[in-house]
Amino acid sequence: GIDDYVVKPFSSKEIMLRVNAILRRTAKGDSSVENSDGHIVFKKEGLIADITAYRVIIDGTQADMAPKEYDLLFFLIRNKNIAVPREKILTEVWGYDYYGDDRTLDTHMKLLRKSLGPYAHFITTIRGLGYRFDG
């Protein structure tokens, strides 16, 4: 159904403000939106990931993660609710020429889950395929 109506002419800023307002209303405790500072922020339960500022807050405490863990988490958040193949993760997070051992991904995923603590369950392993962020 209709949630909002905009009369022409309208500015792009007006559209962005209305879209963000709708996202806030419909997020139900889960959002990934651009805030007033222009930062892209994901929030769910006690997990806050500020992709623009390269910062993750877990239950009010800033997480101490390796740069690759941040890259991996932010990539998964950007592909939220999508089963991402291991090869795509390796290509996008490690670089298109990455030909290393695919156990590297397993190791970093284990470290990322440990860093996320009580929110590790947001990352689901899809056997034979890759991973999905269900946050």
RONUVO-169223 format. One record per residue (C-alpha): residue number from 1; residue in one letter; x, y, z. Coordinates in nm, 4 decimals, decimal comma. Layout:
N
<rec><resi>NUM</resi><resn>A</resn><c1>X</c1><c2>Y</c2><c3>Z</c3></rec>
...
This chain:
135
<rec><resi>1</resi><resn>G</resn><c1>0,0000</c1><c2>0,0000</c2><c3>0,0000</c3></rec>
<rec><resi>2</resi><resn>I</resn><c1>0,0909</c1><c2>0,3653</c2><c3>-0,0042</c3></rec>
<rec><resi>3</resi><resn>D</resn><c1>0,3090</c1><c2>0,4848</c2><c3>0,2806</c3></rec>
<rec><resi>4</resi><resn>D</resn><c1>0,3843</c1><c2>0,8345</c2><c3>0,1504</c3></rec>
<rec><resi>5</resi><resn>Y</resn><c1>0,2962</c1><c2>1,0656</c2><c3>-0,1371</c3></rec>
<rec><resi>6</resi><resn>V</resn><c1>0,5186</c1><c2>1,3365</c2><c3>-0,2873</c3></rec>
<rec><resi>7</resi><resn>V</resn><c1>0,3894</c1><c2>1,6159</c2><c3>-0,5098</c3></rec>
<rec><resi>8</resi><resn>K</resn><c1>0,6082</c1><c2>1,7408</c2><c3>-0,7975</c3></rec>
<rec><resi>9</resi><resn>P</resn><c1>0,8359</c1><c2>1,9299</c2><c3>-0,8028</c3></rec>
<rec><resi>10</resi><resn>F</resn><c1>1,0464</c1><c2>1,7761</c2><c3>-0,5268</c3></rec>
<rec><resi>11</resi><resn>S</resn><c1>1,4152</c1><c2>1,7775</c2><c3>-0,4356</c3></rec>
<rec><resi>12</resi><resn>S</resn><c1>1,6363</c1><c2>1,4717</c2><c3>-0,4065</c3></rec>
<rec><resi>13</resi><resn>K</resn><c1>1,7053</c1><c2>1,5725</c2><c3>-0,0446</c3></rec>
<rec><resi>14</resi><resn>E</resn><c1>1,3315</c1><c2>1,5554</c2><c3>0,0295</c3></rec>
<rec><resi>15</resi><resn>I</resn><c1>1,3129</c1><c2>1,2051</c2><c3>-0,1207</c3></rec>
<rec><resi>16</resi><resn>M</resn><c1>1,6146</c1><c2>1,0873</c2><c3>0,0842</c3></rec>
<rec><resi>17</resi><resn>L</resn><c1>1,4634</c1><c2>1,2238</c2><c3>0,4060</c3></rec>
<rec><resi>18</resi><resn>R</resn><c1>1,1342</c1><c2>1,0470</c2><c3>0,3370</c3></rec>
<rec><resi>19</resi><resn>V</resn><c1>1,3030</c1><c2>0,7180</c2><c3>0,2432</c3></rec>
<rec><resi>20</resi><resn>N</resn><c1>1,5117</c1><c2>0,7258</c2><c3>0,5625</c3></rec>
<rec><resi>21</resi><resn>A</resn><c1>1,1981</c1><c2>0,7981</c2><c3>0,7679</c3></rec>
<rec><resi>22</resi><resn>I</resn><c1>1,0193</c1><c2>0,4998</c2><c3>0,6106</c3></rec>
<rec><resi>23</resi><resn>L</resn><c1>1,3215</c1><c2>0,2763</c2><c3>0,6716</c3></rec>
<rec><resi>24</resi><resn>R</resn><c1>1,3307</c1><c2>0,3799</c2><c3>1,0381</c3></rec>
<rec><resi>25</resi><resn>R</resn><c1>0,9593</c1><c2>0,3021</c2><c3>1,0769</c3></rec>
<rec><resi>26</resi><resn>T</resn><c1>0,9777</c1><c2>-0,0364</c2><c3>0,9061</c3></rec>
<rec><resi>27</resi><resn>A</resn><c1>1,3159</c1><c2>-0,1593</c2><c3>1,0331</c3></rec>
<rec><resi>28</resi><resn>K</resn><c1>1,1697</c1><c2>-0,3269</c2><c3>1,3468</c3></rec>
<rec><resi>29</resi><resn>G</resn><c1>1,4970</c1><c2>-0,3084</c2><c3>1,5429</c3></rec>
<rec><resi>30</resi><resn>D</resn><c1>1,7107</c1><c2>-0,3833</c2><c3>1,2399</c3></rec>
<rec><resi>31</resi><resn>S</resn><c1>1,8373</c1><c2>-0,1142</c2><c3>1,0084</c3></rec>
<rec><resi>32</resi><resn>S</resn><c1>2,1115</c1><c2>-0,0357</c2><c3>0,7682</c3></rec>
<rec><resi>33</resi><resn>V</resn><c1>2,0701</c1><c2>0,3275</c2><c3>0,6762</c3></rec>
<rec><resi>34</resi><resn>E</resn><c1>2,2643</c1><c2>0,6449</c2><c3>0,6221</c3></rec>
<rec><resi>35</resi><resn>N</resn><c1>2,2499</c1><c2>0,8566</c2><c3>0,9364</c3></rec>
<rec><resi>36</resi><resn>S</resn><c1>2,2553</c1><c2>1,2375</c2><c3>0,9601</c3></rec>
<rec><resi>37</resi><resn>D</resn><c1>2,6375</c1><c2>1,2428</c2><c3>0,9445</c3></rec>
<rec><resi>38</resi><resn>G</resn><c1>2,6325</c1><c2>1,0570</c2><c3>0,6124</c3></rec>
<rec><resi>39</resi><resn>H</resn><c1>2,7586</c1><c2>0,7385</c2><c3>0,7791</c3></rec>
<rec><resi>40</resi><resn>I</resn><c1>2,6196</c1><c2>0,4034</c2><c3>0,6700</c3></rec>
<rec><resi>41</resi><resn>V</resn><c1>2,5268</c1><c2>0,2281</c2><c3>0,9934</c3></rec>
<rec><resi>42</resi><resn>F</resn><c1>2,3865</c1><c2>-0,1202</c2><c3>1,0620</c3></rec>
<rec><resi>43</resi><resn>K</resn><c1>2,2144</c1><c2>-0,1757</c2><c3>1,3983</c3></rec>
<rec><resi>44</resi><resn>K</resn><c1>2,0617</c1><c2>-0,4896</c2><c3>1,5411</c3></rec>
<rec><resi>45</resi><resn>E</resn><c1>2,0234</c1><c2>-0,5786</c2><c3>1,9070</c3></rec>
<rec><resi>46</resi><resn>G</resn><c1>2,3551</c1><c2>-0,4760</c2><c3>2,0695</c3></rec>
<rec><resi>47</resi><resn>L</resn><c1>2,5571</c1><c2>-0,4786</c2><c3>1,7462</c3></rec>
<rec><resi>48</resi><resn>I</resn><c1>2,6315</c1><c2>-0,1482</c2><c3>1,5734</c3></rec>
<rec><resi>49</resi><resn>A</resn><c1>2,8517</c1><c2>-0,1453</c2><c3>1,2638</c3></rec>
<rec><resi>50</resi><resn>D</resn><c1>2,9439</c1><c2>0,1979</c2><c3>1,1284</c3></rec>
<rec><resi>51</resi><resn>I</resn><c1>3,0753</c1><c2>0,1054</c2><c3>0,7851</c3></rec>
<rec><resi>52</resi><resn>T</resn><c1>3,1822</c1><c2>0,4605</c2><c3>0,6989</c3></rec>
<rec><resi>53</resi><resn>A</resn><c1>3,3809</c1><c2>0,5113</c2><c3>1,0220</c3></rec>
<rec><resi>54</resi><resn>Y</resn><c1>3,5189</c1><c2>0,1549</c2><c3>1,0176</c3></rec>
<rec><resi>55</resi><resn>R</resn><c1>3,3884</c1><c2>0,0936</c2><c3>1,3699</c3></rec>
<rec><resi>56</resi><resn>V</resn><c1>3,1969</c1><c2>-0,1894</c2><c3>1,5367</c3></rec>
<rec><resi>57</resi><resn>I</resn><c1>3,0299</c1><c2>-0,1536</c2><c3>1,8764</c3></rec>
<rec><resi>58</resi><resn>I</resn><c1>2,9227</c1><c2>-0,4666</c2><c3>2,0644</c3></rec>
<rec><resi>59</resi><resn>D</resn><c1>2,6990</c1><c2>-0,4098</c2><c3>2,3664</c3></rec>
<rec><resi>60</resi><resn>G</resn><c1>2,8377</c1><c2>-0,0581</c2><c3>2,4109</c3></rec>
<rec><resi>61</resi><resn>T</resn><c1>3,2059</c1><c2>-0,1519</c2><c3>2,3761</c3></rec>
<rec><resi>62</resi><resn>Q</resn><c1>3,4138</c1><c2>-0,0849</c2><c3>2,0665</c3></rec>
<rec><resi>63</resi><resn>A</resn><c1>3,5319</c1><c2>-0,4127</c2><c3>1,9135</c3></rec>
<rec><resi>64</resi><resn>D</resn><c1>3,9032</c1><c2>-0,4682</c2><c3>1,8629</c3></rec>
<rec><resi>65</resi><resn>M</resn><c1>3,9208</c1><c2>-0,6503</c2><c3>1,5315</c3></rec>
<rec><resi>66</resi><resn>A</resn><c1>4,1839</c1><c2>-0,6960</c2><c3>1,2631</c3></rec>
<rec><resi>67</resi><resn>P</resn><c1>4,1322</c1><c2>-0,4911</c2><c3>0,9438</c3></rec>
<rec><resi>68</resi><resn>K</resn><c1>4,0396</c1><c2>-0,8013</c2><c3>0,7435</c3></rec>
<rec><resi>69</resi><resn>E</resn><c1>3,7736</c1><c2>-0,8918</c2><c3>1,0021</c3></rec>
<rec><resi>70</resi><resn>Y</resn><c1>3,6167</c1><c2>-0,5463</c2><c3>0,9538</c3></rec>
<rec><resi>71</resi><resn>D</resn><c1>3,6315</c1><c2>-0,5893</c2><c3>0,5754</c3></rec>
<rec><resi>72</resi><resn>L</resn><c1>3,4725</c1><c2>-0,9327</c2><c3>0,5992</c3></rec>
<rec><resi>73</resi><resn>L</resn><c1>3,1939</c1><c2>-0,8184</c2><c3>0,8339</c3></rec>
<rec><resi>74</resi><resn>F</resn><c1>3,1127</c1><c2>-0,5089</c2><c3>0,6285</c3></rec>
<rec><resi>75</resi><resn>F</resn><c1>3,1061</c1><c2>-0,7143</c2><c3>0,3066</c3></rec>
<rec><resi>76</resi><resn>L</resn><c1>2,8620</c1><c2>-0,9606</c2><c3>0,4647</c3></rec>
<rec><resi>77</resi><resn>I</resn><c1>2,6439</c1><c2>-0,6771</c2><c3>0,5981</c3></rec>
<rec><resi>78</resi><resn>R</resn><c1>2,6310</c1><c2>-0,5171</c2><c3>0,2526</c3></rec>
<rec><resi>79</resi><resn>N</resn><c1>2,5107</c1><c2>-0,8562</c2><c3>0,1226</c3></rec>
<rec><resi>80</resi><resn>K</resn><c1>2,2730</c1><c2>-0,9165</c2><c3>0,4134</c3></rec>
<rec><resi>81</resi><resn>N</resn><c1>2,0382</c1><c2>-1,2159</c2><c3>0,3777</c3></rec>
<rec><resi>82</resi><resn>I</resn><c1>2,2189</c1><c2>-1,3339</c2><c3>0,0629</c3></rec>
<rec><resi>83</resi><resn>A</resn><c1>2,4100</c1><c2>-1,6629</c2><c3>0,0518</c3></rec>
<rec><resi>84</resi><resn>V</resn><c1>2,7516</c1><c2>-1,5477</c2><c3>-0,0718</c3></rec>
<rec><resi>85</resi><resn>P</resn><c1>2,9827</c1><c2>-1,8088</c2><c3>-0,2297</c3></rec>
<rec><resi>86</resi><resn>R</resn><c1>3,3284</c1><c2>-1,8511</c2><c3>-0,0778</c3></rec>
<rec><resi>87</resi><resn>E</resn><c1>3,4916</c1><c2>-1,7565</c2><c3>-0,4086</c3></rec>
<rec><resi>88</resi><resn>K</resn><c1>3,3044</c1><c2>-1,4255</c2><c3>-0,4206</c3></rec>
<rec><resi>89</resi><resn>I</resn><c1>3,4063</c1><c2>-1,3433</c2><c3>-0,0635</c3></rec>
<rec><resi>90</resi><resn>L</resn><c1>3,7704</c1><c2>-1,4215</c2><c3>-0,1409</c3></rec>
<rec><resi>91</resi><resn>T</resn><c1>3,7559</c1><c2>-1,2139</c2><c3>-0,4585</c3></rec>
<rec><resi>92</resi><resn>E</resn><c1>3,5804</c1><c2>-0,9134</c2><c3>-0,3040</c3></rec>
<rec><resi>93</resi><resn>V</resn><c1>3,7471</c1><c2>-0,9035</c2><c3>0,0386</c3></rec>
<rec><resi>94</resi><resn>W</resn><c1>4,0978</c1><c2>-1,0262</c2><c3>-0,0447</c3></rec>
<rec><resi>95</resi><resn>G</resn><c1>4,1203</c1><c2>-0,8839</c2><c3>-0,3975</c3></rec>
<rec><resi>96</resi><resn>Y</resn><c1>4,0463</c1><c2>-1,0176</c2><c3>-0,7422</c3></rec>
<rec><resi>97</resi><resn>D</resn><c1>4,3892</c1><c2>-1,1783</c2><c3>-0,7821</c3></rec>
<rec><resi>98</resi><resn>Y</resn><c1>4,3729</c1><c2>-1,3702</c2><c3>-0,4541</c3></rec>
<rec><resi>99</resi><resn>Y</resn><c1>4,4837</c1><c2>-1,7288</c2><c3>-0,5096</c3></rec>
<rec><resi>100</resi><resn>G</resn><c1>4,5636</c1><c2>-1,8231</c2><c3>-0,1507</c3></rec>
<rec><resi>101</resi><resn>D</resn><c1>4,4405</c1><c2>-2,1169</c2><c3>0,0500</c3></rec>
<rec><resi>102</resi><resn>D</resn><c1>4,0646</c1><c2>-2,1042</c2><c3>0,1003</c3></rec>
<rec><resi>103</resi><resn>R</resn><c1>4,1252</c1><c2>-2,2029</c2><c3>0,4636</c3></rec>
<rec><resi>104</resi><resn>T</resn><c1>4,2249</c1><c2>-1,8374</c2><c3>0,5062</c3></rec>
<rec><resi>105</resi><resn>L</resn><c1>3,8557</c1><c2>-1,7514</c2><c3>0,4848</c3></rec>
<rec><resi>106</resi><resn>D</resn><c1>3,7675</c1><c2>-2,0163</c2><c3>0,7439</c3></rec>
<rec><resi>107</resi><resn>T</resn><c1>4,0303</c1><c2>-1,8816</c2><c3>0,9818</c3></rec>
<rec><resi>108</resi><resn>H</resn><c1>3,9154</c1><c2>-1,5209</c2><c3>0,9448</c3></rec>
<rec><resi>109</resi><resn>M</resn><c1>3,5512</c1><c2>-1,6234</c2><c3>0,9795</c3></rec>
<rec><resi>110</resi><resn>K</resn><c1>3,6343</c1><c2>-1,8043</c2><c3>1,3049</c3></rec>
<rec><resi>111</resi><resn>L</resn><c1>3,8124</c1><c2>-1,4931</c2><c3>1,4356</c3></rec>
<rec><resi>112</resi><resn>L</resn><c1>3,5252</c1><c2>-1,2677</c2><c3>1,3262</c3></rec>
<rec><resi>113</resi><resn>R</resn><c1>3,2693</c1><c2>-1,4863</c2><c3>1,5025</c3></rec>
<rec><resi>114</resi><resn>K</resn><c1>3,4825</c1><c2>-1,4805</c2><c3>1,8169</c3></rec>
<rec><resi>115</resi><resn>S</resn><c1>3,5018</c1><c2>-1,0989</c2><c3>1,7966</c3></rec>
<rec><resi>116</resi><resn>L</resn><c1>3,1237</c1><c2>-1,0709</c2><c3>1,7533</c3></rec>
<rec><resi>117</resi><resn>G</resn><c1>3,0692</c1><c2>-1,2719</c2><c3>2,0715</c3></rec>
<rec><resi>118</resi><resn>P</resn><c1>2,6955</c1><c2>-1,3025</c2><c3>2,1405</c3></rec>
<rec><resi>119</resi><resn>Y</resn><c1>2,6170</c1><c2>-1,1858</c2><c3>1,7856</c3></rec>
<rec><resi>120</resi><resn>A</resn><c1>2,8208</c1><c2>-1,4541</c2><c3>1,6079</c3></rec>
<rec><resi>121</resi><resn>H</resn><c1>2,4909</c1><c2>-1,6279</c2><c3>1,5289</c3></rec>
<rec><resi>122</resi><resn>F</resn><c1>2,4181</c1><c2>-1,3538</c2><c3>1,2721</c3></rec>
<rec><resi>123</resi><resn>I</resn><c1>2,6666</c1><c2>-1,5317</c2><c3>1,0422</c3></rec>
<rec><resi>124</resi><resn>T</resn><c1>2,5388</c1><c2>-1,8604</c2><c3>0,9006</c3></rec>
<rec><resi>125</resi><resn>T</resn><c1>2,7574</c1><c2>-2,1154</c2><c3>0,7236</c3></rec>
<rec><resi>126</resi><resn>I</resn><c1>2,5957</c1><c2>-2,2460</c2><c3>0,4057</c3></rec>
<rec><resi>127</resi><resn>R</resn><c1>2,7558</c1><c2>-2,5869</c2><c3>0,3636</c3></rec>
<rec><resi>128</resi><resn>G</resn><c1>2,9148</c1><c2>-2,6362</c2><c3>0,0234</c3></rec>
<rec><resi>129</resi><resn>L</resn><c1>2,8550</c1><c2>-2,2724</c2><c3>-0,0751</c3></rec>
<rec><resi>130</resi><resn>G</resn><c1>2,9718</c1><c2>-2,0002</c2><c3>0,1613</c3></rec>
<rec><resi>131</resi><resn>Y</resn><c1>2,8210</c1><c2>-1,7709</c2><c3>0,4227</c3></rec>
<rec><resi>132</resi><resn>R</resn><c1>2,5150</c1><c2>-1,5539</c2><c3>0,4860</c3></rec>
<rec><resi>133</resi><resn>F</resn><c1>2,4687</c1><c2>-1,2617</c2><c3>0,7265</c3></rec>
<rec><resi>134</resi><resn>D</resn><c1>2,1254</c1><c2>-1,3016</c2><c3>0,8846</c3></rec>
<rec><resi>135</resi><resn>G</resn><c1>2,1416</c1><c2>-0,9999</c2><c3>1,1132</c3></rec>
